[in-house]
Amino acid sequence: MEETYNELKERIDQLENWKKSARKSFFQDKIELLQKIKTNLGDAVDDIIDSHVREDNLGFWQNISKNVSTPDVGALVQKLWVEMCAPGGIEYDVTTRGEITQMHVTKCPFADMARELGLEKWGYQFYCMSDYAIVEGFNPKIEFTRTKTLMQGHDCCDHTYQLRKNNV
């Protein structure tokens, strides 16, 4: 049975909607569990989450960088933003001036989801804080700074990458 282009597109859209719904449900369930644990254990839960997010992302991005000939800022932008973020619905502009690359993120499905659920604090902890470990895991000689995030209610996320001076 042959499907038309419109029928295939409709099925793909249905799958994308299901994926978003499943992601949101999983995130919400995880947070409900963590809130119960935090009620019993207190703020130590935040430290455990921070440590887990950091270790998980460090290892993942160290493995990715092993398969890149030159793990510089350009390769990081390609792997993270072009190959992973853009297909996931993150919208951004990129500007490179000399040694500095800046990302101006204007749409983030993770921030949208967390805001819809009223879970921005947890979203920041799970998603936004991983950015530091991503960069360190990919190449510890890359410096990463950010002063704004959509997750915290700002108008954009402003990621800046550059090689560290003196490679410290």
Helices and strands as residue ranges (DSSP letters): H 5-41, H 44-66, H 73-76, I 77-85, G 86-88, E 91-97, E 100-107, H 109-117, H 120-123, I 124-128, H 130-138, E 142-146, E 157-163, G 165-167
